[in-house]
């Protein structure tokens, strides 16, 4: 299977090389000898990016335009996070002069704690340590090749990638508040009769930097009280999301669920009284949980029911989110990548259809894939690898195995492999095995076959559009060939048929004499399936030339399909609502096609026939 995946990627031009780049720039060189000028620029960049990034990709899209890719060095990220490049000792005059000539007039002499004095340069970088290399490239451009046009954002990822990538930095306030609350709960909530064994936060809501605004209270404006007196009277921000916390208390004997629910409620009421009396903290009971306003955030405190002695732990659902939280601390680009994936899912009308935990498992596989030389060090590279994994992986033949630090036992792996080989049809379309779910595929079983097909189709379309920059042939676009069916209407470039068989009359009852010994035919009618416009569905077929400009798409319904589409209730199509539900209709489906084909579809036309 690995050989087949490699062959598929080779057929798509430079895709394999591009995926290994964390930073990729495009240079437009207008000199008489572009190749010689490129060598001079590359020599400057390699000197400036020493121990920070290495040159790994080069592609000329035209005679005067070249793409240069760099892979970031992941070692010693703490030293690079301060944006300071250290040079030679100040007493070395020749080396110091060479350093200043190379880095410019903004160099400074700094004295360090060990008493050494060195030449240094501070690079202006507001996007986080993952983008220090790009900041250095822009700094060197202003000194050595300012006349050369440079673009460092050729990916068409906006608005899927945030402008600032300080995911870990932005969440320091949340983590500090959580650590303080844990100490407070250990002091106030733990008693001799009901000691707290563990305080666990389910951090799925704040591992992503883009969702911080949903939990962070708004900052007061200077003149807000002059016209917003009503909102200032509220003691707590009710519109903010609450961060869930689970307390694991130890009881001397096992209690039934009914008795434990009463104990849990009494425990939380007593805890609420302590917070109100001793610490003057605002809190309230809601849905069997204690909502506490602490350090500017809402915390939803609940109590987990202990299991019987010898039973399995009930922490599997929480441990997967703790694992994602540790990934956000281990990889600086994890938080921004999660945010980008969620923005992309929302733009494709898949939010609510594909569970967030399933997306995080796929993204974790991208970061921890043992077949890759290194994990993605930037949001762009992680996002493109995510789309590449969805586009080229055959999930019918390849399971999603997340063997973090080889924690999966050989026995469990063997049982899963046997089940996947012999009983593939009974497993979910996206079969997965992690150390956090038992049985397997617990966190990916909610994805149905149509949902997975829709997800893969959207990933292929996005990968195609993101790697097609204006004015540059970055990838071999001849590999992205689209198969066009033959049709009579010459005004259209492609035609999509949505056909349903006519409903046949029901067969006579089984007890009649004329039907004895005959099997009843299955009803051939079925609900209209969810279809996507898949521009890369025939990516490896070479029958028609690729579409070089936006085309017109025709969608043809027969009478049965049109009637079912107008009367049925389906999701996730359209914006028209009926009884608080999404209603499937031709206009909504055409709008889906327009959005999915944005960038290479000029128009979508509805055609009907009897």
Secondary structure, DSSP 8 states (H G I E B T S, - for coil): -HHHHHHHHHTTTTHHHHHT-SEEEEEE--SS-HHHHHHHHHHHHHHHTTTTEEEEEEEESSSSEEEEEEEE--TTHHHHTT-EEEEEETT-HHHHHHHHHHH-TT-EEEE-TTS-EEEEEE----S-GGGHHHHHHHHHHHHH-TTSEEES--S--TTSS-S---HHHHTHHHHHHHHHHHHHHHHHT--SSS-EEEEEE-TTTTSSGGGHHHHS-----TTHHHH-HHHHT-SS-TTS-EEEEEEEE--SS---HHHHHHHHHHHHHHHHHHHHHHS---EEEETTEEEEEETTEEEEEEE-----TTS--S-HHHHHHHHHHHHHHH-TTHHHHHHHHHHHHHHTT-BTTB-HHHHHHHHHHHHS-TTSSS---SHHHHHHHHHHHHHH--TTT--EEE-GGG-S-HHHHHHHHHHHHH-GGGS-SS-EEETT-SSTTTTTTT--HHHHHHHHHHHHHHHHHHT--TT---S-GGGS-------S-TT-SEEEEE-----------TTSGGGTT-----------------TTTTTT--SS----S-EEEEEEE-HHHHHHHHH---SS--S-EETTEE---HHHHHHHHHHHTTTTEEEEEEEE--
